[in-house]
Amino acid sequence: MPNWDELLHDKDEGVYIYDLTALKERAKSLSVSRHRIFYAVKANSDSRVLKTLMPFVDGFEVASRGEIEKVRMLSHDVPIIFGGPVKTQEDLKYAIEHGVTSFNVESLFELDELQTFCMEKDCHLTIQLRINLADIKNDATLKMAGVTQFGLPEEDFIKAVELIQSSNNMELSGFHFHAMSNNMDVKNHLAYVRTACDFVKRHQQLLPPEPVINVGGGFGIDYQQEKTFDMVHFMRQAEEMPLLTFEIGRWLTGPVGYYAARVYDIKQMHGQNFVLPNGGTYHFRFPKAWFHQHPFLVIKQKQKRSRRKTLQQVNAVIAGKLCTPNDVFGPAYYFEDIATDDLIVFKFAGAYGREISHLEFLSHAKPEILYI
Ligand SMILES: Cc1ncc(COP(=O)(O)O)c(C=O)c1O
């Protein structure tokens, strides 16, 4: 655990802390797998995070031109898989011009664009069609298969295959299945991957001898800290499966990030306690988005100002500095002992933390990033 006093003694407004040493250890533990490990940049696209991961991953999965740019600023040739729905003509052109050769395709419109560019540029691309599996057991927090917008509609599957087969520039290398995020159940995840492998087997006549079976990410971290996703067990079981590609986000970066802010004010309003740090959901929207109790620490500090307020053994809502009642970090939290000038440090803030926050709202300062 970082030395909070040393790190944060002169910090006031919200900051992120990314523990790059811990990140390296997590990435190293996965890199022993014989499967292909890609990092899903959307979880945390900070350049030092990407740079730390680079030696341990096979490449990066991106979902936008911006993410391609961030990866290419660090390496001109590290493999990139381009995924996500609604990839426009400009997006695909940019990707091809920046050395992306692998695409997770979700639409016939995308294939039309890719075919046009390939012919123009005389390049060769490998295509994975994104399949939306309906029949998987899934208790994950975010479901991204079944009745969702993701993947190629079933009615377009044959047309997509024919289009690729008739092209001299595109090769159907396999399928992409990313189906969930924050799954805590190893057994369910293994069953999902087996369903994906069965799908590939049923369609093997369309594919090369060692097809891409891209099962995305989805490995959970328990924000309530009651259990852990047993990655060692999962990977051991997965060793016996055909070669897989993973696009892992949350599991890699989630636990190595923190969001901290100093308590500016404490109030009681009509019977409800509020703790107001000098920060807010514009920096760290995640607990609001999931409306859950996000794990946190209180770091006791010396009193900085002449006025002081305290709360002990009560519930209080943590609210930020935006002019909206929506700026709360989820439901009320229990505080053993908190005072103005103390620091609140939210744990598990390294994935979908800064990245999903509305940083421009009210034009407050953007959160500084500190590194360990
Ligand atoms: C296509 C795709 N791949 C990978 C990921 C990463 O998932 P996770 O952060 O759950 O590992 C996502 C996240 O939504 C995604 O949409």
The ligand as an SDF file (V2000), in Angstrom:
LIG
                    3D

 16 16  0  0  0  0  0  0  0  0999 V2000
  -14.6250   -5.2030  -27.0240 C   0  0  0  0  0  0  0  0  0  0  0  0
  -14.0960   -5.1180  -25.6480 C   0  0  0  0  0  0  0  0  0  0  0  0
  -12.9770   -5.8080  -25.3400 N   0  0  0  0  0  0  0  0  0  0  0  0
  -12.4540   -5.7650  -24.1060 C   0  0  0  0  0  0  0  0  0  0  0  0
  -13.0280   -5.0170  -23.0970 C   0  0  0  0  0  0  0  0  0  0  0  0
  -12.3990   -5.0100  -21.7420 C   0  0  0  0  0  0  0  0  0  0  0  0
  -13.2180   -5.5850  -20.8040 O   0  0  0  0  0  0  0  0  0  0  0  0
  -12.7780   -5.6830  -19.2870 P   0  0  0  0  0  0  0  0  0  0  0  0
  -12.3600   -4.3460  -18.8470 O   0  0  0  0  0  0  0  0  0  0  0  0
  -14.0040   -6.1780  -18.6210 O   0  0  0  0  0  0  0  0  0  0  0  0
  -11.6600   -6.6700  -19.2100 O   0  0  0  0  0  0  0  0  0  0  0  0
  -14.2040   -4.2950  -23.3820 C   0  0  0  0  0  0  0  0  0  0  0  0
  -14.8810   -3.5390  -22.3280 C   0  0  0  0  0  0  0  0  0  0  0  0
  -16.0040   -3.1670  -22.3880 O   0  0  0  0  0  0  0  0  0  0  0  0
  -14.7430   -4.3390  -24.6880 C   0  0  0  0  0  0  0  0  0  0  0  0
  -15.8440   -3.6600  -25.0090 O   0  0  0  0  0  0  0  0  0  0  0  0
  1  2  1  0
  2  3  1  0
  2 15  2  0
  3  4  2  0
  4  5  1  0
  5  6  1  0
  5 12  2  0
  6  7  1  0
  7  8  1  0
  8  9  2  0
  8 10  1  0
  8 11  1  0
 12 13  1  0
 12 15  1  0
 13 14  2  0
 15 16  1  0
M  END
$$$$
